[in-house]
Amino acid sequence: MGTFSFSDKLERWDVFEFSAKGKTAGNPFTDYTIIGIFKNKNETVKVDGFYDGEGIYKVRFMPSFTGTCTFEIGGTFSDEAYHGSFEVSVPGKGNHGPVRVAHTYHFVYEDGTSYYSIGTTCYVWELQSEELQKKTLESLKNGPFNKIRFCIFPKHYDYNLKEPRSYPYMGKPMDSSVLTKENFMRYDGTSVGNDWDFKRFNPEYFRHIENCIRSLRDLGIEADLIVMHPYDRWGFSRMDAECDDLYWNYCIARFAAFRNVWWSLANEYDLMPWKKEEDWERYARIICEKDPYRRLRSIHNCRHFYDYSRPWVTHCSIQRQDIYKSAELTAEYRERYRKPIVLDEIAYEGNIQHGWGNISGKEMIRRFWEAACRGGYAGHGETYLNDKDILWWSHGGELHGESPERLKFLHRILCETPGSGLMPVRANWDEIACTVEDVMGSSGYYLYYYSFMRPSFRDFHFDDLNEYRVEVIDTWEMCIEDRGIHRGRFRVELPGKEYMAVRIRRIEPEK
Amino acid sequence: MGTFSFSDKLERWDVFEFSAKGKTAGNPFTDYTIIGIFKNKNETVKVDGFYDGEGIYKVRFMPSFTGTCTFEIGGTFSDEAYHGSFEVSVPGKGNHGPVRVAHTYHFVYEDGTSYYSIGTTCYVWELQSEELQKKTLESLKNGPFNKIRFCIFPKHYDYNLKEPRSYPYMGKPMDSSVLTKENFMRYDGTSVGNDWDFKRFNPEYFRHIENCIRSLRDLGIEADLIVMHPYDRWGFSRMDAECDDLYWNYCIARFAAFRNVWWSLANEYDLMPWKKEEDWERYARIICEKDPYRRLRSIHNCRHFYDYSRPWVTHCSIQRQDIYKSAELTAEYRERYRKPIVLDEIAYEGNIQHGWGNISGKEMIRRFWEAACRGGYAGHGETYLNDKDILWWSHGGELHGESPERLKFLHRILCETPGSGLMPVRANWDEIACTVEDVMGSSGYYLYYYSFMRPSFRDFHFDDLNEYRVEVIDTWEMCIEDRGIHRGRFRVELPGKEYMAVRIRRIEPEK
């Protein structure tokens, strides 16, 4: 039995990686197993490893506790078995652990820090040029986002006709020189000319995605991985069940140990009618069985919602079903599913020809506030036309819109909320009102949002006893005006402008 | 038998008025009848007359045809019977006759001229000071509106606490000096202190309303009369069935002959729960029986629609049921009711505290275009705060908003439409598209509206044969840009701004 020594400093919720040479005869991706068992005083976790090419097998593990962790590595990959141990230290600054569901409708990091999701979408940012990826990471570093949705497979779609930087499988793609902006829709996962071995992964492709996940983690950004999607000319969306399952197992073995990973089973799953409900449920079973960390799990629709009440679904990942109402329906969705409502697609800020990609920054911000004040979380995307056909929504790069800085401001307001999230409260029909979720009794915190309505004043009356600090928030201009302390019935004058909010906080009597 | 000579020039669709002294013993409003029978070569019409005070009885009649009209006046009002005749000339300029329903979903004047409704609401403009009424008429003269909704009874509501210029009944009102902006809601139709004789009208009150109807007629504006409403401190909304019916008969006898009258049974009928469906149906029966001109008839909701499928309802008069979607639902309403869809309340441009009265001019115009391009008709209202508490929505006066001039522009676009109205057509999910209603085959007219979406271009393809003239319309900036003639598949570049439309008209080959 061999020992594996690990000398790096390892924080709680970081990734431990075992690596060893193994057998290469036949197909190492399918012919051999590698399994790790990790133990500390609180848990015993069994995880699958994976073949990483060039004779190297790996096992990854994320420790959920500090202290000594021992492990054993077995399987048919090698005639040798391995064991060892390592020390797990307390998490460093910025490491709050994975994000979990809390208070039914919200999220917290495992260390108890609130997590208010401000997501964006850059479908295949990680498959662009090195230069562009660098720009994307720079934009993310300076931007408001703490979650990004992106695909593992490359994307074939309008504005997405170029070859990706590499391919997930060994083999050869169809000749893409035939593609034009006019004819690309004629090509799909059944197109001829592709020649792939769906049982031999390209480890370099996946290693690169891991590097991207790590970069995001270091920026404090959750990686909402879209594992399957329909925008395909290579056939990756049309593999048989055996190859699908092999792919799922490979993804889980490689990615699950990263604390910032979320699983999105698919983008617009309903545009893949050749995948049946039993397929999606089978993938979900694989994740539930093979991901020991219980990463967040969901699936994203085009038209019809997946059944979000399924037990494996940790949160809703919704695409709006109506041109006009999206985030406005958050409270109804909460009622229906009793899970966190993440509205990952409420249309994108931009000016492309498609109606899902040409709303204004103002409308984007309005939708975010509508969602937030109903106790949900909207998602951003950007689709401004440009000469280089580099659109944030798919390629990343630079942000050009008006919404990102306002999202930072919204995030600030959310971070100033006590508790871990907002919940809608009964209010007048013409205001969106919320308070703090899951607080026994009254939190004394109220946030009113007026959307496109432009009242010149509003009257309030909570009780005759307590004093309340009143602030008027211009959600677009990003300013907060202190309106002093009030008691009993009081009037708040407003500027008669769109996108205003009023924040009211009870002043707690000194004890 | 006496003869009644009438020497004025009378146009088709104008009002002929018979007037004679009659009995005054007892209560002339209830104790006597006066009936007119009018005949010409095409029709025989029987109408009720009314008591106009000071011993004078009147009968009004609107001739629908040119030529000689003979009449007989009878009833118990006088021991004398009258007869006579008069000549009806062709209508003068601007007299198109009454508005009728056409092509299921639209309106035309009786002379065949298209009528594209651009309505507004000034609930009690006619009960304000003479000076303010004059201002209102001036605003209407210069404004875009061809329909105005207003109440026959005075209004008690926020911003409506003053006494009206006079009262519809003989008697005395409650002391209104007790009213404040805070307490007014405690007073309603059951308030004490009122002392009215609901069987004795104040003819001067009704004569004044007739003058207002005449003034509107002369401006080419339809008078959408709201006969009942719940905003009441005098008890006019709480009369018994006998007095209600007396009131309905009186209104019909006095107003029906004016060609620009529409009947709105009530505003927010559902805020008068003490009136049952059988009451509304009874009022409708009275109108159908007593109004020989078949004026347009509807009833306006607050929350729940009245059953617009009732045969007596000529068109829907809708108040939006949702903060976010109003005009956007026009096509669904058309489908459901198969009648003209008039959205009389889609929220008003302004900045008052109430959510129904503080949308922007841009949002107002967007809603009008959403309705128009779905083959319906939205309604305007304005509620800007000011020192004098004079709000267009209730008092008339001056218009301050940004929407009226854009409504003029929309009306121009509608008037440039062939046929009598627009109908929605199957289009991409992200565009509102319409063509001409009820044209056999293709009219070759298409209007596309992009609402808050901001496409930088759109592609079109109707056929490979015909040529099409393309125009880009900025519905907010009110300009039309000629983009030349196109054939086959073509692209229209757009400025990536909100509120754009594209008008496409087939060029008819010369014969």
Contacts between the chains, C-beta under 8 A, distances in Angstrom:
chain1	res1	chain2	res2	distance
A	323	B	328	7.7
A	323	B	429	7.2
A	323	B	430	6.8
A	323	B	451	7.7
A	323	B	453	8.0
A	324	B	324	5.7
A	324	B	325	5.2
A	324	B	328	5.3
A	325	B	324	5.2
A	325	B	325	6.3
A	328	B	323	7.6
A	328	B	324	5.3
A	350	B	454	7.6
A	351	B	454	4.9
A	351	B	455	6.9
A	351	B	456	4.6
A	351	B	496	3.4
A	352	B	455	7.0
A	352	B	456	6.5
A	353	B	455	4.6
A	353	B	456	6.5
A	353	B	457	5.4
A	353	B	458	5.8
A	353	B	459	7.4
A	354	B	430	6.6
A	354	B	455	7.5
A	355	B	428	7.5
A	355	B	429	6.7
A	355	B	430	2.2
A	355	B	431	7.2
A	355	B	450	8.0
A	355	B	453	5.0
A	355	B	455	7.4
A	356	B	430	7.1
A	358	B	453	5.0
A	358	B	454	4.3
A	358	B	455	5.3
A	358	B	456	7.6
A	358	B	496	7.2
A	359	B	452	6.4
A	359	B	453	6.6
A	359	B	454	7.1
A	360	B	452	6.9
A	360	B	454	6.5
A	360	B	498	6.3
A	363	B	452	5.7
A	385	B	456	5.1
A	385	B	496	7.4
A	428	B	355	7.5
A	429	B	323	7.3
A	429	B	355	6.7
A	430	B	323	6.8
A	430	B	354	6.6
A	430	B	355	2.2
A	430	B	356	7.1
A	431	B	355	7.2
A	450	B	355	8.0
A	451	B	323	7.7
A	452	B	359	6.4
A	452	B	360	6.9
A	452	B	363	5.7
A	453	B	323	8.0
A	453	B	355	5.0
A	453	B	358	5.0
A	453	B	359	6.6
A	454	B	350	7.6
A	454	B	351	4.9
A	454	B	358	4.3
A	454	B	359	7.1
A	454	B	360	6.5
A	455	B	351	6.9
A	455	B	352	7.0
A	455	B	353	4.6
A	455	B	354	7.5
A	455	B	355	7.4
A	455	B	358	5.3
A	456	B	351	4.6
A	456	B	352	6.5
A	456	B	353	6.4
A	456	B	358	7.6
A	456	B	385	5.1
A	457	B	353	5.4
A	458	B	353	5.8
A	459	B	353	7.5
A	496	B	351	3.4
A	496	B	358	7.3
A	496	B	385	7.4
A	498	B	360	6.3
